[in-house]
């Protein structure tokens, strides 16, 4: 193992140990949501179909406050007929929802993720890249350690470390657009420092019905942290939620702007397409330095734990901030189901665009 990377792992362990002890000393003074501090277990089995990964099976489980520290453990185990493997472990103290709308001294989020995707995409760069069906394997292993502090009930700052090891292989002779001189092919480690601040008045982090979230984030990828790349990523996200007719009818709006400066792997750049952006397009459909994306959803419940969503997404990528225009945006629209098993949201979406129809499954609202 690279000595720099060994020291980085040791630093994470020390920070984690320090935080747990510091949090234990301060938790008695924190102002957590009393209604959320009872122990809860939420489980959802997975049996589904997705356009990009085939038939999937597995499950997700969340347990909150098992040790009476307002903590949560979130586990996802998932596989599919096309070879997708997805394993995620997230530990939060205090839990996201428990600390939402409160002023807390410290928070920690630790996330470990492994994803083996045998059918990933690359369409070239630019807003006018052409569709293709040339797919190849991609594997990633990711570690995130984020510390947070709430200055007030709605002003939160976070900072942390992110390590992302990605392997792209099997593309030679399969995808003529992806060549070995493009950053991101082969094995790559991206090591980043992240800083974030947000103004957040949402009434829930899991299923917001009203409020605002204005998020400003910066990721600094550094070779000095043991990684293979130097680049910066800046993101501004503005979300607004409001009730229509009743609390179970919600209009949700998002405006996203992102810019990447420096030499980043293609999968770390600004991307449109897939379950988190324009849902009528294939994953990673358009890639470039800058993205502007607008989304709107109308969410309403049809039963106490089942909801329906109507949505529209529109955006495009740009070569630079100087090239921004309102022409040639990519539009998608569709509908989906939402299931509310308790501590999280389960999402099924059918998105449409001029390039066809896509089916996506994931957890959590898109925004």
C-alpha positions as YAML, in Angstrom:
chain: A
units: angstrom
residues:
- id: 1
  name: UNK
  ca: [0.00, 0.00, 0.00]
- id: 2
  name: UNK
  ca: [1.20, 3.50, -0.81]
- id: 3
  name: UNK
  ca: [2.59, 5.09, 2.43]
- id: 4
  name: UNK
  ca: [0.56, 8.28, 1.84]
- id: 5
  name: UNK
  ca: [-2.63, 6.25, 1.60]
- id: 6
  name: UNK
  ca: [-1.73, 4.30, 4.75]
- id: 7
  name: UNK
  ca: [-1.39, 7.57, 6.69]
- id: 8
  name: UNK
  ca: [-4.72, 8.76, 5.29]
- id: 9
  name: UNK
  ca: [-6.47, 5.64, 6.59]
- id: 10
  name: UNK
  ca: [-4.83, 6.09, 10.00]
- id: 11
  name: UNK
  ca: [-6.01, 9.72, 10.06]
- id: 12
  name: UNK
  ca: [-9.61, 8.63, 9.40]
- id: 13
  name: UNK
  ca: [-9.48, 6.08, 12.24]
- id: 14
  name: UNK
  ca: [-8.10, 8.70, 14.66]
- id: 15
  name: UNK
  ca: [-10.74, 11.26, 13.64]
- id: 16
  name: UNK
  ca: [-13.49, 8.68, 14.06]
- id: 17
  name: UNK
  ca: [-12.30, 7.70, 17.56]
- id: 18
  name: UNK
  ca: [-11.92, 11.36, 18.57]
- id: 19
  name: UNK
  ca: [-15.39, 12.23, 17.33]
- id: 20
  name: UNK
  ca: [-17.18, 9.38, 19.13]
- id: 21
  name: UNK
  ca: [-15.66, 10.42, 22.45]
- id: 22
  name: UNK
  ca: [-16.36, 14.11, 21.86]
- id: 23
  name: UNK
  ca: [-19.93, 13.42, 20.76]
- id: 24
  name: UNK
  ca: [-20.60, 11.29, 23.84]
- id: 25
  name: UNK
  ca: [-19.54, 14.20, 26.04]
- id: 26
  name: UNK
  ca: [-21.74, 16.73, 24.24]
- id: 27
  name: UNK
  ca: [-24.84, 14.72, 23.33]
- id: 28
  name: UNK
  ca: [-26.64, 15.54, 26.57]
- id: 29
  name: UNK
  ca: [-26.70, 19.22, 25.60]
- id: 30
  name: UNK
  ca: [-28.00, 18.73, 22.06]
- id: 31
  name: UNK
  ca: [-31.55, 19.56, 21.01]
- id: 32
  name: UNK
  ca: [-32.74, 16.53, 19.06]
- id: 33
  name: UNK
  ca: [-36.21, 15.80, 17.74]
- id: 34
  name: UNK
  ca: [-37.86, 14.06, 20.70]
- id: 35
  name: UNK
  ca: [-40.36, 12.21, 18.52]
- id: 36
  name: UNK
  ca: [-37.52, 10.60, 16.54]
- id: 37
  name: UNK
  ca: [-35.38, 9.34, 19.43]
- id: 38
  name: UNK
  ca: [-37.15, 6.02, 20.01]
- id: 39
  name: UNK
  ca: [-35.54, 2.90, 18.56]
- id: 40
  name: UNK
  ca: [-36.87, 2.09, 15.07]
- id: 41
  name: UNK
  ca: [-36.27, -0.62, 12.47]
- id: 42
  name: UNK
  ca: [-37.29, -0.21, 8.81]
- id: 43
  name: UNK
  ca: [-36.75, -2.96, 6.21]
- id: 44
  name: UNK
  ca: [-37.58, -3.18, 2.51]
- id: 45
  name: UNK
  ca: [-36.97, -6.27, 0.29]
- id: 46
  name: UNK
  ca: [-35.88, -5.59, -3.29]
- id: 47
  name: UNK
  ca: [-37.22, -7.41, -6.34]
- id: 48
  name: UNK
  ca: [-37.33, -5.13, -9.36]
- id: 49
  name: UNK
  ca: [-36.37, -4.36, -12.96]
- id: 50
  name: UNK
  ca: [-34.15, -1.49, -14.12]
- id: 51
  name: UNK
  ca: [-33.29, -0.55, -17.72]
- id: 52
  name: UNK
  ca: [-29.56, -0.43, -17.00]
- id: 53
  name: UNK
  ca: [-29.04, -3.37, -14.63]
- id: 54
  name: UNK
  ca: [-31.79, -5.90, -15.40]
- id: 55
  name: UNK
  ca: [-33.73, -7.78, -12.70]
- id: 56
  name: UNK
  ca: [-32.50, -6.95, -9.21]
- id: 57
  name: UNK
  ca: [-32.84, -8.57, -5.81]
- id: 58
  name: UNK
  ca: [-31.70, -7.78, -2.27]
- id: 59
  name: UNK
  ca: [-32.82, -5.52, 0.53]
- id: 60
  name: UNK
  ca: [-32.32, -2.38, 2.56]
- id: 61
  name: UNK
  ca: [-32.55, -1.95, 6.31]
- id: 62
  name: UNK
  ca: [-32.24, 1.01, 8.68]
- id: 63
  name: UNK
  ca: [-32.10, 0.82, 12.46]
- id: 64
  name: UNK
  ca: [-32.21, 4.01, 14.52]
- id: 65
  name: UNK
  ca: [-31.20, 4.72, 18.11]
- id: 66
  name: UNK
  ca: [-30.45, 1.10, 18.99]
- id: 67
  name: UNK
  ca: [-27.78, 2.21, 21.48]
- id: 68
  name: UNK
  ca: [-29.69, 5.31, 22.68]
- id: 69
  name: UNK
  ca: [-27.19, 7.73, 21.10]
- id: 70
  name: UNK
  ca: [-29.52, 8.94, 18.31]
- id: 71
  name: UNK
  ca: [-27.37, 6.95, 15.90]
- id: 72
  name: UNK
  ca: [-28.48, 5.08, 12.78]
- id: 73
  name: UNK
  ca: [-27.14, 2.14, 10.76]
- id: 74
  name: UNK
  ca: [-28.17, 1.89, 7.11]
- id: 75
  name: UNK
  ca: [-27.34, -1.22, 5.04]
- id: 76
  name: UNK
  ca: [-28.05, -2.02, 1.38]
- id: 77
  name: UNK
  ca: [-27.33, -5.45, -0.15]
- id: 78
  name: UNK
  ca: [-28.16, -5.76, -3.83]
- id: 79
  name: UNK
  ca: [-27.40, -7.85, -6.92]
- id: 80
  name: UNK
  ca: [-28.84, -8.18, -10.43]
- id: 81
  name: UNK
  ca: [-29.05, -10.51, -13.41]
- id: 82
  name: UNK
  ca: [-26.69, -8.31, -15.45]
- id: 83
  name: UNK
  ca: [-23.94, -8.51, -12.84]
- id: 84
  name: UNK
  ca: [-24.58, -5.41, -10.77]
- id: 85
  name: UNK
  ca: [-23.41, -5.67, -7.16]
- id: 86
  name: UNK
  ca: [-24.20, -2.85, -4.76]
- id: 87
  name: UNK
  ca: [-23.29, -2.86, -1.07]
- id: 88
  name: UNK
  ca: [-23.61, 0.22, 1.11]
- id: 89
  name: UNK
  ca: [-23.06, 0.74, 4.83]
- id: 90
  name: UNK
  ca: [-23.81, 4.14, 6.39]
- id: 91
  name: UNK
  ca: [-23.37, 5.09, 10.04]
- id: 92
  name: UNK
  ca: [-24.66, 8.46, 11.24]
- id: 93
  name: UNK
  ca: [-24.59, 10.00, 14.70]
- id: 94
  name: UNK
  ca: [-26.94, 11.66, 15.17]
- id: 95
  name: UNK
  ca: [-29.15, 10.27, 12.43]
- id: 96
  name: UNK
  ca: [-30.01, 12.58, 9.50]
- id: 97
  name: UNK
  ca: [-33.70, 12.77, 10.34]
- id: 98
  name: UNK
  ca: [-33.22, 13.01, 14.09]
- id: 99
  name: UNK
  ca: [-30.95, 16.03, 13.73]
- id: 100
  name: UNK
  ca: [-32.98, 17.74, 10.99]
- id: 101
  name: UNK
  ca: [-34.20, 21.17, 12.13]
- id: 102
  name: UNK
  ca: [-32.14, 21.13, 15.33]
- id: 103
  name: UNK
  ca: [-29.03, 22.93, 16.53]
- id: 104
  name: UNK
  ca: [-26.40, 20.29, 17.28]
- id: 105
  name: UNK
  ca: [-22.71, 20.61, 18.21]
- id: 106
  name: UNK
  ca: [-21.33, 17.72, 16.17]
- id: 107
  name: UNK
  ca: [-22.48, 15.13, 13.65]
- id: 108
  name: UNK
  ca: [-20.64, 12.34, 11.90]
- id: 109
  name: UNK
  ca: [-21.55, 10.44, 8.74]
- id: 110
  name: UNK
  ca: [-19.44, 7.44, 7.72]
- id: 111
  name: UNK
  ca: [-20.27, 5.74, 4.42]
- id: 112
  name: UNK
  ca: [-18.70, 2.69, 2.77]
- id: 113
  name: UNK
  ca: [-19.89, 1.71, -0.70]
- id: 114
  name: UNK
  ca: [-18.98, -0.92, -3.29]
- id: 115
  name: UNK
  ca: [-20.61, -0.97, -6.72]
- id: 116
  name: UNK
  ca: [-19.81, -3.41, -9.53]
- id: 117
  name: UNK
  ca: [-21.60, -2.30, -12.68]
- id: 118
  name: UNK
  ca: [-21.03, -4.48, -15.76]
- id: 119
  name: UNK
  ca: [-23.09, -2.27, -18.09]
- id: 120
  name: UNK
  ca: [-21.73, 1.27, -17.74]
- id: 121
  name: UNK
  ca: [-21.88, 3.87, -20.51]
- id: 122
  name: UNK
  ca: [-19.67, 6.38, -22.28]
- id: 123
  name: UNK
  ca: [-20.96, 8.60, -25.10]
- id: 124
  name: UNK
  ca: [-18.08, 11.03, -25.45]
- id: 125
  name: UNK
  ca: [-18.02, 14.63, -24.25]
- id: 126
  name: UNK
  ca: [-20.31, 17.53, -25.02]
- id: 127
  name: UNK
  ca: [-23.97, 18.41, -25.12]
- id: 128
  name: UNK
  ca: [-24.41, 17.00, -28.64]
- id: 129
  name: UNK
  ca: [-22.82, 13.58, -28.08]
- id: 130
  name: UNK
  ca: [-24.55, 10.73, -29.92]
- id: 131
  name: UNK
  ca: [-26.35, 7.80, -28.35]
- id: 132
  name: UNK
  ca: [-24.78, 4.33, -28.50]
- id: 133
  name: UNK
  ca: [-25.13, 0.86, -26.95]
- id: 134
  name: UNK
  ca: [-21.44, 0.15, -26.27]
- id: 135
  name: UNK
  ca: [-21.24, -0.89, -22.63]
- id: 136
  name: UNK
  ca: [-18.37, -2.06, -20.43]
- id: 137
  name: UNK
  ca: [-17.64, -2.86, -16.75]
- id: 138
  name: UNK
  ca: [-16.99, -0.28, -14.03]
- id: 139
  name: UNK
  ca: [-16.26, -0.96, -10.36]
- id: 140
  name: UNK
  ca: [-16.01, 1.55, -7.54]
- id: 141
  name: UNK
  ca: [-15.18, 1.41, -3.86]
- id: 142
  name: UNK
  ca: [-15.88, 4.58, -1.90]
- id: 143
  name: UNK
  ca: [-15.29, 5.86, 1.61]
- id: 144
  name: UNK
  ca: [-16.74, 9.10, 2.99]
- id: 145
  name: UNK
  ca: [-16.13, 10.60, 6.41]
- id: 146
  name: UNK
  ca: [-18.05, 13.83, 7.03]
- id: 147
  name: UNK
  ca: [-18.17, 15.96, 10.19]
- id: 148
  name: UNK
  ca: [-20.93, 18.53, 10.63]
- id: 149
  name: UNK
  ca: [-21.93, 21.37, 12.93]
- id: 150
  name: UNK
  ca: [-25.28, 23.20, 13.07]
- id: 151
  name: UNK
  ca: [-24.72, 26.87, 13.95]
- id: 152
  name: UNK
  ca: [-28.49, 27.33, 14.13]
- id: 153
  name: UNK
  ca: [-31.50, 25.14, 13.39]
- id: 154
  name: UNK
  ca: [-31.16, 25.95, 9.69]
- id: 155
  name: UNK
  ca: [-27.47, 26.83, 9.07]
- id: 156
  name: UNK
  ca: [-25.19, 23.79, 8.82]
- id: 157
  name: UNK
  ca: [-21.53, 23.43, 7.84]
- id: 158
  name: UNK
  ca: [-19.80, 20.16, 6.96]
- id: 159
  name: UNK
  ca: [-16.27, 19.08, 6.08]
- id: 160
  name: UNK
  ca: [-14.64, 15.75, 5.45]
- id: 161
  name: UNK
  ca: [-12.62, 13.32, 3.37]
- id: 162
  name: UNK
  ca: [-13.73, 11.25, 0.37]
- id: 163
  name: UNK
  ca: [-11.78, 8.38, -1.19]
- id: 164
  name: UNK
  ca: [-13.09, 6.89, -4.44]
- id: 165
  name: UNK
  ca: [-11.27, 3.98, -6.14]
- id: 166
  name: UNK
  ca: [-12.71, 3.28, -9.59]
- id: 167
  name: UNK
  ca: [-11.77, 0.62, -12.14]
- id: 168
  name: UNK
  ca: [-12.85, 0.92, -15.78]
- id: 169
  name: UNK
  ca: [-11.94, -2.07, -17.93]
- id: 170
  name: UNK
  ca: [-13.15, -4.25, -20.79]
- id: 171
  name: UNK
  ca: [-13.79, -1.23, -23.01]
- id: 172
  name: UNK
  ca: [-11.12, -1.94, -25.64]
- id: 173
  name: UNK
  ca: [-12.73, -3.30, -28.78]
- id: 174
  name: UNK
  ca: [-16.17, -2.59, -27.29]
- id: 175
  name: UNK
  ca: [-16.49, 1.19, -27.09]
- id: 176
  name: UNK
  ca: [-14.43, 3.00, -29.77]
- id: 177
  name: UNK
  ca: [-15.07, 6.37, -28.10]
- id: 178
  name: UNK
  ca: [-13.32, 5.37, -24.87]
- id: 179
  name: UNK
  ca: [-9.55, 5.16, -25.28]
- id: 180
  name: UNK
  ca: [-6.73, 4.71, -22.78]
- id: 181
  name: UNK
  ca: [-5.70, 8.39, -23.06]
- id: 182
  name: UNK
  ca: [-9.03, 9.53, -21.55]
- id: 183
  name: UNK
  ca: [-8.73, 10.22, -17.83]
- id: 184
  name: UNK
  ca: [-10.64, 7.61, -15.85]
- id: 185
  name: UNK
  ca: [-9.77, 4.45, -17.76]
- id: 186
  name: UNK
  ca: [-7.96, 1.71, -15.88]
- id: 187
  name: UNK
  ca: [-7.64, 2.05, -12.10]
- id: 188
  name: UNK
  ca: [-7.90, 5.48, -10.49]
- id: 189
  name: UNK
  ca: [-8.02, 6.79, -6.93]
- id: 190
  name: UNK
  ca: [-9.65, 10.16, -6.29]
- id: 191
  name: UNK
  ca: [-8.85, 11.58, -2.84]
- id: 192
  name: UNK
  ca: [-10.78, 14.70, -1.90]
- id: 193
  name: UNK
  ca: [-11.34, 17.21, 0.85]
- id: 194
  name: UNK
  ca: [-14.93, 18.41, 0.86]
- id: 195
  name: UNK
  ca: [-16.48, 21.52, 2.38]
- id: 196
  name: UNK
  ca: [-20.21, 22.25, 2.44]
- id: 197
  name: UNK
  ca: [-22.60, 24.80, 3.86]
- id: 198
  name: UNK
  ca: [-26.36, 24.89, 3.58]
- id: 199
  name: UNK
  ca: [-29.39, 26.83, 4.70]
- id: 200
  name: UNK
  ca: [-32.02, 24.19, 5.37]
- id: 201
  name: UNK
  ca: [-35.56, 24.90, 6.59]
- id: 202
  name: UNK
  ca: [-37.13, 21.62, 5.39]
- id: 203
  name: UNK
  ca: [-39.47, 19.90, 7.82]
- id: 204
  name: UNK
  ca: [-37.83, 16.54, 7.01]
- id: 205
  name: UNK
  ca: [-34.65, 15.28, 5.36]
- id: 206
  name: UNK
  ca: [-36.35, 12.04, 4.26]
- id: 207
  name: UNK
  ca: [-39.70, 13.26, 2.91]
- id: 208
  name: UNK
  ca: [-39.85, 17.08, 2.97]
- id: 209
  name: UNK
  ca: [-43.27, 18.68, 2.61]
- id: 210
  name: UNK
  ca: [-42.27, 22.32, 2.96]
- id: 211
  name: UNK
  ca: [-39.22, 24.52, 3.30]
- id: 212
  name: UNK
  ca: [-36.03, 25.43, 1.48]
- id: 213
  name: UNK
  ca: [-32.59, 23.91, 1.02]
- id: 214
  name: UNK
  ca: [-29.79, 26.05, -0.41]
- id: 215
  name: UNK
  ca: [-26.59, 24.02, -0.65]
- id: 216
  name: UNK
  ca: [-23.09, 25.18, -1.62]
- id: 217
  name: UNK
  ca: [-20.33, 22.58, -1.84]
- id: 218
  name: UNK
  ca: [-16.71, 22.35, -2.93]
- id: 219
  name: UNK
  ca: [-14.64, 19.17, -3.44]
- id: 220
  name: UNK
  ca: [-10.87, 19.53, -3.77]
- id: 221
  name: UNK
  ca: [-9.28, 16.40, -5.25]
- id: 222
  name: UNK
  ca: [-5.57, 16.34, -4.40]
- id: 223
  name: UNK
  ca: [-2.65, 14.11, -5.32]
- id: 224
  name: UNK
  ca: [-1.10, 15.10, -2.00]
- id: 225
  name: UNK
  ca: [-3.83, 13.03, -0.29]
- id: 226
  name: UNK
  ca: [-2.63, 9.93, -2.13]
- id: 227
  name: UNK
  ca: [-4.92, 10.26, -5.13]
- id: 228
  name: UNK
  ca: [-4.17, 10.23, -8.85]
- id: 229
  name: UNK
  ca: [-5.81, 13.53, -9.82]
- id: 230
  name: UNK
  ca: [-5.95, 17.25, -9.01]
- id: 231
  name: UNK
  ca: [-9.25, 19.00, -9.72]
- id: 232
  name: UNK
  ca: [-11.96, 21.09, -8.06]
- id: 233
  name: UNK
  ca: [-15.72, 20.61, -8.17]
- id: 234
  name: UNK
  ca: [-18.19, 23.34, -7.18]
- id: 235
  name: UNK
  ca: [-21.92, 22.80, -6.74]
- id: 236
  name: UNK
  ca: [-24.88, 25.03, -5.99]
- id: 237
  name: UNK
  ca: [-28.27, 23.41, -5.39]
- id: 238
  name: UNK
  ca: [-31.49, 25.25, -4.57]
- id: 239
  name: UNK
  ca: [-34.57, 23.23, -3.60]
- id: 240
  name: UNK
  ca: [-38.02, 24.42, -2.54]
- id: 241
  name: UNK
  ca: [-40.98, 22.42, -1.25]
- id: 242
  name: UNK
  ca: [-44.53, 23.61, -0.68]
- id: 243
  name: UNK
  ca: [-47.94, 22.10, 0.03]
- id: 244
  name: UNK
  ca: [-50.69, 22.08, -2.57]
- id: 245
  name: UNK
  ca: [-54.26, 21.49, -1.39]
- id: 246
  name: UNK
  ca: [-53.10, 19.49, 1.67]
- id: 247
  name: UNK
  ca: [-49.87, 18.31, 3.39]
- id: 248
  name: UNK
  ca: [-49.98, 15.12, 1.29]
- id: 249
  name: UNK
  ca: [-49.81, 17.08, -1.99]
- id: 250
  name: UNK
  ca: [-46.34, 18.56, -2.50]
- id: 251
  name: UNK
  ca: [-44.73, 20.63, -5.24]
- id: 252
  name: UNK
  ca: [-40.93, 20.20, -5.22]
- id: 253
  name: UNK
  ca: [-38.49, 22.29, -7.27]
- id: 254
  name: UNK
  ca: [-34.73, 21.97, -7.82]
- id: 255
  name: UNK
  ca: [-32.14, 24.13, -9.57]
- id: 256
  name: UNK
  ca: [-28.66, 22.60, -9.87]
- id: 257
  name: UNK
  ca: [-25.45, 24.21, -11.14]
- id: 258
  name: UNK
  ca: [-22.12, 22.37, -11.08]
- id: 259
  name: UNK
  ca: [-18.69, 23.15, -12.50]
- id: 260
  name: UNK
  ca: [-15.50, 21.07, -12.53]
- id: 261
  name: UNK
  ca: [-12.16, 22.83, -12.86]
- id: 262
  name: UNK
  ca: [-8.97, 20.92, -13.64]
- id: 263
  name: UNK
  ca: [-8.25, 17.46, -15.03]
- id: 264
  name: UNK
  ca: [-10.89, 15.08, -13.67]
- id: 265
  name: UNK
  ca: [-11.75, 11.50, -14.71]
- id: 266
  name: UNK
  ca: [-14.69, 11.47, -17.09]
- id: 267
  name: UNK
  ca: [-17.03, 9.97, -14.44]
- id: 268
  name: UNK
  ca: [-16.16, 12.78, -11.97]
- id: 269
  name: UNK
  ca: [-17.21, 15.55, -14.36]
- id: 270
  name: UNK
  ca: [-20.65, 17.16, -14.67]
- id: 271
  name: UNK
  ca: [-23.16, 14.61, -15.95]
- id: 272
  name: UNK
  ca: [-26.75, 14.57, -17.19]
- id: 273
  name: UNK
  ca: [-28.64, 11.30, -17.54]
- id: 274
  name: UNK
  ca: [-29.82, 8.61, -15.19]
- id: 275
  name: UNK
  ca: [-31.78, 8.30, -11.99]
- id: 276
  name: UNK
  ca: [-30.50, 11.50, -10.28]
- id: 277
  name: UNK
  ca: [-30.69, 14.02, -13.15]
- id: 278
  name: UNK
  ca: [-32.60, 13.66, -16.46]
- id: 279
  name: UNK
  ca: [-34.55, 10.45, -15.95]
- id: 280
  name: UNK
  ca: [-35.54, 9.98, -19.58]
- id: 281
  name: UNK
  ca: [-31.93, 9.44, -20.66]
- id: 282
  name: UNK
  ca: [-29.40, 6.67, -20.12]
- id: 283
  name: UNK
  ca: [-27.01, 6.95, -17.20]
- id: 284
  name: UNK
  ca: [-24.04, 9.28, -17.92]
- id: 285
  name: UNK
  ca: [-25.60, 10.36, -21.22]
- id: 286
  name: UNK
  ca: [-24.00, 13.85, -21.46]
- id: 287
  name: UNK
  ca: [-20.64, 14.75, -19.87]
- id: 288
  name: UNK
  ca: [-18.69, 18.00, -19.73]
- id: 289
  name: UNK
  ca: [-17.25, 20.56, -17.32]
- id: 290
  name: UNK
  ca: [-20.45, 22.41, -16.38]
- id: 291
  name: UNK
  ca: [-24.08, 21.46, -15.87]
- id: 292
  name: UNK
  ca: [-27.31, 23.41, -15.36]
- id: 293
  name: UNK
  ca: [-30.35, 21.32, -14.48]
- id: 294
  name: UNK
  ca: [-33.92, 22.22, -13.50]
- id: 295
  name: UNK
  ca: [-36.35, 19.68, -12.06]
- id: 296
  name: UNK
  ca: [-39.92, 19.81, -10.79]
- id: 297
  name: UNK
  ca: [-42.04, 17.13, -9.11]
- id: 298
  name: UNK
  ca: [-45.65, 16.89, -8.01]
- id: 299
  name: UNK
  ca: [-45.82, 14.35, -5.18]
- id: 300
  name: UNK
  ca: [-49.00, 13.01, -3.61]
- id: 301
  name: UNK
  ca: [-50.03, 10.02, -1.51]
- id: 302
  name: UNK
  ca: [-52.61, 7.50, -2.71]
- id: 303
  name: UNK
  ca: [-52.36, 5.37, 0.44]
- id: 304
  name: UNK
  ca: [-50.69, 5.88, 3.82]
- id: 305
  name: UNK
  ca: [-47.39, 4.29, 2.67]
- id: 306
  name: UNK
  ca: [-47.70, 4.65, -1.14]
- id: 307
  name: UNK
  ca: [-47.25, 7.80, -3.20]
- id: 308
  name: UNK
  ca: [-47.20, 8.90, -6.84]
- id: 309
  name: UNK
  ca: [-44.86, 11.42, -8.47]
- id: 310
  name: UNK
  ca: [-45.17, 13.32, -11.75]
- id: 311
  name: UNK
  ca: [-41.88, 14.91, -12.80]
- id: 312
  name: UNK
  ca: [-40.01, 16.89, -15.41]
- id: 313
  name: UNK
  ca: [-36.25, 17.40, -15.79]
- id: 314
  name: UNK
  ca: [-34.49, 19.77, -18.16]
- id: 315
  name: UNK
  ca: [-30.82, 20.68, -18.51]
- id: 316
  name: UNK
  ca: [-27.62, 20.55, -20.49]
- id: 317
  name: UNK
  ca: [-23.84, 20.45, -20.15]
- id: 318
  name: UNK
  ca: [-21.35, 23.10, -21.21]
- id: 319
  name: UNK
  ca: [-17.64, 23.15, -21.98]
- id: 320
  name: UNK
  ca: [-17.11, 26.11, -19.64]
- id: 321
  name: UNK
  ca: [-18.98, 28.70, -17.61]
- id: 322
  name: UNK
  ca: [-18.43, 31.17, -20.46]
- id: 323
  name: UNK
  ca: [-20.45, 28.96, -22.85]
- id: 324
  name: UNK
  ca: [-23.71, 28.97, -20.86]
- id: 325
  name: UNK
  ca: [-26.87, 29.48, -22.94]
- id: 326
  name: UNK
  ca: [-30.55, 28.53, -22.78]
- id: 327
  name: UNK
  ca: [-30.49, 26.68, -26.10]
- id: 328
  name: UNK
  ca: [-30.36, 22.93, -26.80]
- id: 329
  name: UNK
  ca: [-31.55, 21.76, -23.39]
- id: 330
  name: UNK
  ca: [-32.41, 18.08, -22.94]
- id: 331
  name: UNK
  ca: [-35.92, 17.50, -21.63]
- id: 332
  name: UNK
  ca: [-37.36, 14.45, -19.91]
- id: 333
  name: UNK
  ca: [-40.61, 13.74, -18.13]
- id: 334
  name: UNK
  ca: [-42.40, 10.86, -16.49]
- id: 335
  name: UNK
  ca: [-44.06, 9.37, -13.44]
- id: 336
  name: UNK
  ca: [-43.12, 7.16, -10.54]
- id: 337
  name: UNK
  ca: [-44.16, 5.37, -7.38]
- id: 338
  name: UNK
  ca: [-42.90, 6.12, -3.89]
- id: 339
  name: UNK
  ca: [-43.03, 3.72, -0.95]
- id: 340
  name: UNK
  ca: [-42.61, 4.94, 2.62]
- id: 341
  name: UNK
  ca: [-41.59, 2.00, 4.86]
- id: 342
  name: UNK
  ca: [-40.58, 4.34, 7.69]
- id: 343
  name: UNK
  ca: [-37.01, 5.60, 7.86]
- id: 344
  name: UNK
  ca: [-36.45, 5.99, 4.10]
- id: 345
  name: UNK
  ca: [-38.14, 6.35, 0.71]
- id: 346
  name: UNK
  ca: [-38.19, 3.72, -2.05]
- id: 347
  name: UNK
  ca: [-38.35, 5.09, -5.59]
- id: 348
  name: UNK
  ca: [-39.52, 3.60, -8.92]
- id: 349
  name: UNK
  ca: [-39.46, 6.01, -11.89]
- id: 350
  name: UNK
  ca: [-40.36, 5.71, -15.57]
- id: 351
  name: UNK
  ca: [-38.72, 8.54, -17.51]
- id: 352
  name: UNK
  ca: [-39.23, 9.47, -21.15]
- id: 353
  name: UNK
  ca: [-37.31, 11.60, -23.64]
- id: 354
  name: UNK
  ca: [-36.76, 11.86, -27.37]
- id: 355
  name: UNK
  ca: [-34.28, 8.97, -27.00]
- id: 356
  name: UNK
  ca: [-36.74, 6.54, -25.45]
- id: 357
  name: UNK
  ca: [-38.05, 5.34, -22.11]
- id: 358
  name: UNK
  ca: [-36.01, 4.42, -19.05]
- id: 359
  name: UNK
  ca: [-36.96, 2.61, -15.84]
- id: 360
  name: UNK
  ca: [-35.07, 3.39, -12.63]
- id: 361
  name: UNK
  ca: [-35.09, 2.12, -9.06]
- id: 362
  name: UNK
  ca: [-33.33, 3.68, -6.09]
- id: 363
  name: UNK
  ca: [-33.73, 4.90, -2.52]
- id: 364
  name: UNK
  ca: [-34.57, 8.42, -1.41]
- id: 365
  name: UNK
  ca: [-36.19, 11.26, -3.29]
- id: 366
  name: UNK
  ca: [-34.13, 12.60, -6.19]
- id: 367
  name: UNK
  ca: [-33.91, 15.86, -4.22]
...
